[in-house]
Structure formats: structure tokens, C-alpha cells
Amino acid sequence: MKRPNTHESLLSFLGGASWAFAIAGTWVTFQSFLFLGAVTAFLFAFLFLFIALFLIAVLENLSLSRDRHNESLKQTVLLTEIRDALVADASQPRE
């Protein structure tokens, strides 16, 4: 089994912390603005949630981009091996 590297562990931790921050922050924002009225508190909480979810989406995009890059590197190695095998096979005389 492959050990996750520091970058993957950090992104995973930040993703979980971001969800906790979004949920707790939305509740705190709602409670903080409740004295202005329920509708105003709801709007501020929604604004906070929208910003928090945007940042979560950015973190997920970073993680997906990293995964895509790693897969691209693996495919490049495999394609290079296949090309080298085909070139070596083509250079041998046929009977």
C-alpha cells in the first residue's frame, strides 16, 4: 500500500477543516446577526456559506489537479516503455 505524501495529507486535512469551518462558521454567523432579524441573519449566513463553499471547491480542485498530474506522469512512463518496446521490436529483422 502506498503511503500518502505530505501534500496529499495536507490537502485532506485542509478539506476536512474547511467543512468544519463552513458548518460552524455559518451557525456562528447566523447567531451573530440574529439581533438584526431572522432574514438578515439568514442572508449573512448564506453569504458566509457561499464563500466557504467556494474555498472548499478550490481545495478540491487542487486535489483533483494533483491527482490528474500524478496519473499523467504514470501514463507517460507507460507510453515511453511501450514506444521503446515497439522501436526495439521494429528494429529486429523479420523471418
ChimeraX attribute file (.defattr): number of C-alpha atoms within 10 A of each C-alpha:
attribute: neighborCount
match mode: 1-to-1
recipient: residues
	/A:1	3
	/A:2	4
	/A:3	7
	/A:4	9
	/A:5	8
	/A:6	9
	/A:7	11
	/A:8	15
	/A:9	12
	/A:10	11
	/A:11	15
	/A:12	15
	/A:13	11
	/A:14	15
	/A:15	19
	/A:16	12
	/A:17	13
	/A:18	19
	/A:19	15
	/A:20	12
	/A:21	14
	/A:22	21
	/A:23	15
	/A:24	13
	/A:25	17
	/A:26	22
	/A:27	16
	/A:28	13
	/A:29	19
	/A:30	22
	/A:31	14
	/A:32	13
	/A:33	17
	/A:34	16
	/A:35	10
	/A:36	9
	/A:37	10
	/A:38	13
	/A:39	12
	/A:40	14
	/A:41	20
	/A:42	18
	/A:43	14
	/A:44	18
	/A:45	23
	/A:46	15
	/A:47	14
	/A:48	19
	/A:49	20
	/A:50	14
	/A:51	13
	/A:52	19
	/A:53	16
	/A:54	12
	/A:55	16
	/A:56	19
	/A:57	14
	/A:58	13
	/A:59	17
	/A:60	16
	/A:61	12
	/A:62	14
	/A:63	17
	/A:64	12
	/A:65	12
	/A:66	14
	/A:67	13
	/A:68	12
	/A:69	12
	/A:70	12
	/A:71	12
	/A:72	12
	/A:73	12
	/A:74	12
	/A:75	12
	/A:76	12
	/A:77	12
	/A:78	12
	/A:79	12
	/A:80	12
	/A:81	12
	/A:82	12
	/A:83	12
	/A:84	12
	/A:85	11
	/A:86	11
	/A:87	11
	/A:88	10
	/A:89	11
	/A:90	10
	/A:91	8
	/A:92	8
	/A:93	6
	/A:94	6
	/A:95	3
